């Protein structure tokens, strides 16, 4: 087994509890860690034997562009789709960070991390 990580994926999206967040939008960063079999690709050096990083990125992008009230909801959808659409996947961990959330003070980001 090995771990594939997609780090620092940036999106402008419209997630949030407050109506203004769903209208104005915000910057989000997504980090993803996927436990998968890397041995076949390590031996063969063939793209067909490796996890399709581009496909994973597209999946995350699609889910980030579906508006949600909660980051937990977005993270749960990402985890479900990865497990449903890719074989040979072990534990997947996703961290979604919202930049400068509207909480009445200076906060760099708020993050939700989930794994399945």
N, C-alpha and C positions, 0 to 999 in steps of 0.2 A: 504494500500500500504506500501511497504517497499523499501529499497535500498540495493541491493547486490553489493559489490565491490570486484573486483579482482585487487589487488595492487602489483606492482613491478614485473610484468611478464617480464622476460629478454629473449632477442633473439639476435642472431647474424644474420644479414640480409644484403641485398645488395641494399639499397635504396639510391638514390642521383641523383643530377643533373649531376655531373661530372662523366665521364666514369670510372675514377679511383675508385670512391666510389662504383660503380656497379661491379667492379672487386675485390677489396680488402675487401669490406664490413665494417661493423661497429657494435657497440653494441647499442641496442635500449631497452628502457624500455616502457612498456605499462601499463596504469592504466585505469580501466574500471568501470563505475558506471551504474547500471541498476535499473530503477524503475520498480517494479513488485509487484504483489499481494503475500504477505507473510503470510496472515492470515490463509489460508487453511493449510499450512504446520505447522504453529505455533499451530494450534489446533490438527492436526492429528499426528504429529511427524513422518510422512511417507515421505521417499525420493521421491516417485512418485508425491507428491504434491508440491515439491520444484523445483526451477529453477535448471537445470542441469549445475552446475559450470564447471564440466569436459568437457562437450560439448561446452560450451562457450570458454573455454581455447583452445580446439582443433581448433575451428573456427578462433580465433585470431592467433594462430600459423600458420595455413594454409595461412591466408592473409599476415602475416608478411614474409612468405617465397616466396611470389610472388613479384618479383622485380618491383619497381616503381621509377619514377623520384622524385615524391613529397610525403611528409608525408601526405598532405591533401588527396591525392588519396587513400593511404592505409587506413586512418581513415574513409573516405567515404565508402570504400568497407566493412570495419568491421561493420559500422553502418547499412548499407543496409542488409547485411547477417543476423545480429541479428534480425532485424525487420522482415525479410522474413521467418526466420526459427523458431522463437519462438513466441508463442501466449501469450497474457496477458502482453506484455512488454509496459512500458510507455516510459519516456525519457531515452535515453542512452547517456552517455557522455564518450568519449574516449580521452585519452591524450597519445600521442606518443612522446618520447624524444630520440633524437639522441645524443650520447655521443661525445664530442670533435669534432664538425663539422669542416671541412677544410675551415675556413674563414679568415685565415691569422693572427690569434691572439689566445690568450688563452681564450677559452670559454668552460665552463663545459658541457653545453648541449644546444640544441635548441629544443623547443617543439611546437607541434600543438595540440590544444584541439578543438574538435568539438562535437556537440550534436544534436540529432534528436529525 
